[in-house]
Amino acid sequence: MTTDHEAIKTWTNKHNGVPGVIEEATTANDSRPLAIIWPENRNDNKLREISWDTFFDHFELRQLALEHDSQGMSKDYRFVSRG
């Protein structure tokens, strides 16, 4: 699990991903969930690419951490609360 912005960028870039949001999903406070968009999902109209700055603004505002396989080839991940 990490909150390090550079580590998240490096891992995402390693797998050719880009930062994004899920457009159709909403939460109680009407904020769009963050996502990492992989090459095979780039044509999914429910996903929208955003800048790293915007991604990390929301990441920090929501106090999230990224759970992922930093050593392996898996692209599986999830965002979890730091609390």
SVG drawing of the C-alpha trace seen along z (x, -y; Angstrom):
<svg xmlns="http://www.w3.org/2000/svg" viewBox="-25 -19 34 30">
<polyline fill="none" stroke="black" stroke-width="0.4" points="0.0,0.0 1.3,-3.5 0.5,-7.1 3.7,-8.2 2.7,-10.1 5.8,-9.2 5.5,-5.5 1.9,-5.5 2.9,-7.3 5.8,-4.9 3.6,-1.8 0.8,-3.1 3.2,-4.1 4.9,-0.7 1.6,0.9 0.8,-1.9 -2.1,-3.3 -3.3,-6.8 -5.2,-8.5 -8.9,-8.8 -12.3,-9.0 -15.4,-6.8 -18.0,-9.1 -21.3,-7.3 -20.7,-6.3 -21.4,-8.7 -21.0,-8.5 -23.0,-10.1 -21.0,-13.3 -21.4,-13.2 -17.7,-12.8 -16.5,-10.6 -14.4,-7.6 -10.8,-7.7 -9.6,-5.0 -6.5,-3.9 -7.4,-3.5 -5.5,-0.6 -4.9,-0.5 -7.7,2.2 -10.2,-0.2 -9.4,-3.5 -12.5,-3.2 -14.8,-2.7 -17.1,-5.8 -17.7,-5.4 -14.0,-6.3 -12.5,-9.8 -8.8,-10.5 -7.7,-13.4 -4.3,-15.0 -2.1,-13.7 -2.5,-17.0 -6.3,-16.6 -5.9,-12.9 -3.7,-13.7 -5.8,-16.6 -8.7,-14.2 -6.5,-11.4 -5.3,-13.7 -8.6,-15.4 -10.2,-11.9 -7.2,-10.7 -6.7,-7.6 -3.9,-5.0 -3.3,-2.7 -3.2,1.1 -1.3,2.8 1.3,5.4 4.4,3.2 6.7,6.1 4.8,8.2 3.2,7.8 -0.4,7.7 -2.4,4.6 -4.9,5.3 -5.4,2.4 -7.9,0.7 -8.1,-2.6 -8.5,-2.4 -9.0,-4.9 -5.8,-5.9 -7.9,-5.9"/>
</svg>
